[in-house]
Amino acid sequence: MKIVVLTMLLGSALISGCSSLGVKPWERDILARDDMALENASMDSAFDDHIYFSKEASSGGKGFGGGGCGCN
Amino acid sequence: MNNSTLNTAKNKNVRKLLQSASSCLLGATAVTGAQAQINDEGWQTDIAVLAYSETDRVSAFEPAIAVKKTFDDESVVGFKLVFDALTGASANGATPSDTPQTFTRPSGKGSYTAANNETPLDDTFRDTRINFTAMYETPLADRMDKVIWGANVSSEHDFISLGGSGTFMRDINQRNTTLSAGFSFEVDTIKPVGGSPIALNEMQVAGPSTRGGDESRTMVEMLLGVTQIIDRNTLMQFNYGLAVSNGYHTDPYKIVSVVDDNGGLIPANGLNGTYLYESRPDARTKHSVFSKVKRFVGGDVADISYRYMWDDWGVASSTVDMHYRFNMSRGWYLEPHVRYYSQQAADFYNTSITTTQADAIVAAGDNLTADYRLGEMAATTLGLKLGFLTPGGNKSSVRIEYYNQTSTASNVIGSQSSQDLVPDVDAVIMQFNYSF
């Protein structure tokens, strides 16, 4: 529970701090590039997540960690 | 605008569509408002084939296809189908010995042998898996919010999984910040070959033995995320994940060697060694924090992420993942990849145990595993990807990666110190992608 509260506090701090960051709508040319998408190789990521889920004791983080796999 | 310009423009849109929807297909990857809203009439298709091969162990062949469509109201529908064929041998958890060892197959109907000084591998490992995913993304009234729904079905001959998820996303700060909150659930049914072994029971010589039936497990996950545009060249993402699972977590095919105080085999139950079926807790709570930075660097793109994960089994891990994309002319690019992972062992991991330790664990009903995947481990991935446009203007890529796992044994007993108890695992991964 402490972790959840701590995360929420950290999240709030981030959000308030974030209000001074960013760009104007006309400054998004680079950020709109294909290769600047947060996930620009989703097939690769999905395969990798499945491999590492099967071979290591960790999963998730960037997305949900359930694997729908009997391998771990 | 001539035909080729039109085609190029359409291909560009199609590519952006694919990124957006397939990201969603995979779960709650936050997408910032910075990414363009795109409308397109057609279906976008993304196909990929992956080959995974470990030295002397498992090989996998995985074709996948994903399709999606974005509608005029900015809603997106997507489907993905993955097929998985696995063959080869898998470490059964027992330690190598200076004499040959015989093990009963999971079915109880036969046996296999590990030569002296050889890591015992169960060569009956063979499976096929079909995984189907569907997603639906819909914007809410003011288009600053959206909801992504997902459904997942996965089937193997000894495992069935059903799951669903919902993620709410809101853009704030003039779409410079995206907040997300997602929940998912999963219900798994495990149907071990030959029935589920009784935890901590000794392996018997091939033939009838007492076994349990099917088992089940449920998992609920929460994922909270913030994605922030830092400046014109930089994006940052921060996630916190919580996963709580209840039910059967044991691997029904893994065993633990019980040896004498000198590390020698103890013949029992018609076998020339003593082996206990492993036992894992019936619940697990995992936490993760994940952060990613993406930066445009003079025409190239750097992508760096870090994850720290910890759970109530005593496992804690760190993962650093780095990609650097060198953009070249005519849509070609070269992308090196480096990943480093390290984990500390679960509290109940022992590479093997003595009879005294076994008696204490069995009497107390404690948990026990020798599955190296729950032991202390470091893993390194080195990869290279080449991306290119086909003559028709479609995106394509190939990548090759090398993956190495180096494990550290625990509770090494007597003469076992002369054995390579948990040898390295080396794998090569090759993949081909094509989008149209």
Chai-1 contact restraints between the chains, C-beta under 6 A:
chainA,res_idxA,chainB,res_idxB,connection_type,confidence,min_distance_angstrom,max_distance_angstrom,comment,restraint_id
A,T7,B,Y240,contact,1.0,0.0,6.0,A-B,restraint_1
A,L14,B,V226,contact,1.0,0.0,6.0,A-B,restraint_2
A,C18,B,T177,contact,1.0,0.0,6.0,A-B,restraint_3
A,C18,B,Q228,contact,1.0,0.0,6.0,A-B,restraint_4
A,S19,B,N173,contact,1.0,0.0,6.0,A-B,restraint_5
A,L21,B,I230,contact,1.0,0.0,6.0,A-B,restraint_6
A,G22,B,N173,contact,1.0,0.0,6.0,A-B,restraint_7
A,G22,B,N176,contact,1.0,0.0,6.0,A-B,restraint_8
A,G22,B,I229,contact,1.0,0.0,6.0,A-B,restraint_9
A,V23,B,I229,contact,1.0,0.0,6.0,A-B,restraint_10
A,V23,B,R232,contact,1.0,0.0,6.0,A-B,restraint_11
A,E27,B,R232,contact,1.0,0.0,6.0,A-B,restraint_12
A,R28,B,A34,contact,1.0,0.0,6.0,A-B,restraint_13
A,I30,B,R232,contact,1.0,0.0,6.0,A-B,restraint_14
A,I30,B,N233,contact,1.0,0.0,6.0,A-B,restraint_15
A,I30,B,F296,contact,1.0,0.0,6.0,A-B,restraint_16
A,L31,B,A34,contact,1.0,0.0,6.0,A-B,restraint_17
A,A32,B,A36,contact,1.0,0.0,6.0,A-B,restraint_18
A,D34,B,R15,contact,1.0,0.0,6.0,A-B,restraint_19
A,D35,B,V301,contact,1.0,0.0,6.0,A-B,restraint_20
A,D35,B,R325,contact,1.0,0.0,6.0,A-B,restraint_21
A,M36,B,F296,contact,1.0,0.0,6.0,A-B,restraint_22
A,A37,B,Q19,contact,1.0,0.0,6.0,A-B,restraint_23
A,A37,B,Q35,contact,1.0,0.0,6.0,A-B,restraint_24
A,L38,B,Q237,contact,1.0,0.0,6.0,A-B,restraint_25
A,E39,B,S23,contact,1.0,0.0,6.0,A-B,restraint_26
A,E39,B,T29,contact,1.0,0.0,6.0,A-B,restraint_27
A,N40,B,Q19,contact,1.0,0.0,6.0,A-B,restraint_28
A,S42,B,S22,contact,1.0,0.0,6.0,A-B,restraint_29
A,S42,B,S23,contact,1.0,0.0,6.0,A-B,restraint_30
A,S42,B,L26,contact,1.0,0.0,6.0,A-B,restraint_31
A,M43,B,A48,contact,1.0,0.0,6.0,A-B,restraint_32
A,M43,B,N433,contact,1.0,0.0,6.0,A-B,restraint_33
A,A46,B,L26,contact,1.0,0.0,6.0,A-B,restraint_34
A,F47,B,L50,contact,1.0,0.0,6.0,A-B,restraint_35
A,A57,B,V315,contact,1.0,0.0,6.0,A-B,restraint_36
A,A57,B,Q343,contact,1.0,0.0,6.0,A-B,restraint_37
A,A57,B,R373,contact,1.0,0.0,6.0,A-B,restraint_38
A,A57,B,L374,contact,1.0,0.0,6.0,A-B,restraint_39
A,S58,B,M309,contact,1.0,0.0,6.0,A-B,restraint_40
A,S58,B,S317,contact,1.0,0.0,6.0,A-B,restraint_41
A,G60,B,G241,contact,1.0,0.0,6.0,A-B,restraint_42
A,G60,B,S288,contact,1.0,0.0,6.0,A-B,restraint_43
A,G61,B,S288,contact,1.0,0.0,6.0,A-B,restraint_44
A,G61,B,F290,contact,1.0,0.0,6.0,A-B,restraint_45
A,G61,B,R307,contact,1.0,0.0,6.0,A-B,restraint_46
A,K62,B,F290,contact,1.0,0.0,6.0,A-B,restraint_47
A,G63,B,L26,contact,1.0,0.0,6.0,A-B,restraint_48
A,G63,B,G27,contact,1.0,0.0,6.0,A-B,restraint_49
A,G63,B,A28,contact,1.0,0.0,6.0,A-B,restraint_50
A,G63,B,T29,contact,1.0,0.0,6.0,A-B,restraint_51
A,F64,B,G27,contact,1.0,0.0,6.0,A-B,restraint_52
A,F64,B,S184,contact,1.0,0.0,6.0,A-B,restraint_53
A,F64,B,E221,contact,1.0,0.0,6.0,A-B,restraint_54
A,G65,B,A243,contact,1.0,0.0,6.0,A-B,restraint_55
A,G66,B,G163,contact,1.0,0.0,6.0,A-B,restraint_56
A,G66,B,E186,contact,1.0,0.0,6.0,A-B,restraint_57
A,G66,B,M219,contact,1.0,0.0,6.0,A-B,restraint_58
A,G68,B,N131,contact,1.0,0.0,6.0,A-B,restraint_59
A,G68,B,N152,contact,1.0,0.0,6.0,A-B,restraint_60
A,G68,B,S154,contact,1.0,0.0,6.0,A-B,restraint_61
A,G68,B,S161,contact,1.0,0.0,6.0,A-B,restraint_62
A,G70,B,E156,contact,1.0,0.0,6.0,A-B,restraint_63
A,G70,B,F159,contact,1.0,0.0,6.0,A-B,restraint_64
